[in-house]
Amino acid sequence: MLIVIASRFARVRPTYGRLASGLVLKEVGGLFQTLYLVCERLGLAACALGGGSPDALFSQLTRSTALDEPIVGELMLGPRE
């Protein structure tokens, strides 16, 4: 299973200004850490990806633009073998 995480920076930027992108990426890191721990407990394999899914395809599926809702993280989950 592929989990794709996107962010709407426009919602974060008014409150946090220039810190918005860094804070979003830190939140993604915390989410990945939690997902890795849950997968370990459930006996699943997890792997974080970088650039694994094309922005154009994701934008088409979500009916948004890559600038409005960019992909900030991707994680694959599957059985451990």
C-alpha positions in Angstrom: 0.0 0.0 0.0 1.2 3.5 -0.8 0.4 6.4 1.5 0.9 9.8 -0.1 0.9 12.8 2.2 0.1 16.2 0.8 0.0 19.6 2.4 -1.9 22.8 1.9 0.8 25.4 2.8 -1.7 28.2 2.2 -3.5 27.2 5.4 -0.4 27.1 7.5 1.4 30.1 6.1 -0.9 32.9 7.5 -0.2 31.7 11.1 3.5 30.6 10.8 4.8 32.7 7.9 8.3 31.7 6.7 8.3 28.8 9.2 5.4 27.0 7.5 7.3 24.7 5.1 9.8 23.6 7.8 7.0 22.9 10.3 5.0 20.8 7.8 8.1 18.7 7.0 8.7 18.2 10.7 5.1 17.0 11.1 5.6 14.6 8.3 8.7 13.3 10.0 6.7 12.7 13.2 4.0 10.9 11.2 6.5 8.7 9.6 8.1 7.8 12.9 4.7 6.8 14.3 3.9 4.8 11.2 7.2 3.0 11.4 6.5 2.1 15.0 3.0 0.9 14.3 4.3 -1.2 11.4 6.9 -2.8 13.5 4.4 -3.7 16.2 2.0 -5.2 13.5 4.8 -7.1 11.8 4.6 -5.1 8.6 7.4 -3.7 6.5 7.5 0.1 5.9 9.7 2.2 3.6 9.7 5.9 3.2 10.1 7.1 -0.4 11.4 10.2 -2.1 9.9 11.3 -5.4 8.0 8.0 -5.9 4.8 9.4 -7.3 4.5 12.1 -10.0 3.0 15.4 -9.0 1.0 15.6 -12.2 -0.9 12.3 -11.6 -1.6 13.2 -7.9 -2.9 16.6 -9.0 -5.2 15.1 -11.5 -6.5 12.6 -9.0 -7.1 15.2 -6.3 -8.3 17.9 -8.8 -5.8 20.4 -7.4 -2.5 21.9 -8.6 1.0 20.9 -7.4 1.4 24.4 -6.1 -1.8 24.4 -4.1 -1.3 20.9 -2.6 2.2 19.5 -3.1 3.3 16.0 -2.1 5.4 16.2 1.1 5.8 12.5 1.9 5.3 9.0 0.6 5.4 5.7 2.6 5.0 2.2 1.4 3.6 -0.5 3.6 3.5 -4.2 3.0 4.0 -7.7 4.4 7.4 -8.6 5.8 9.0 -11.4 4.0 
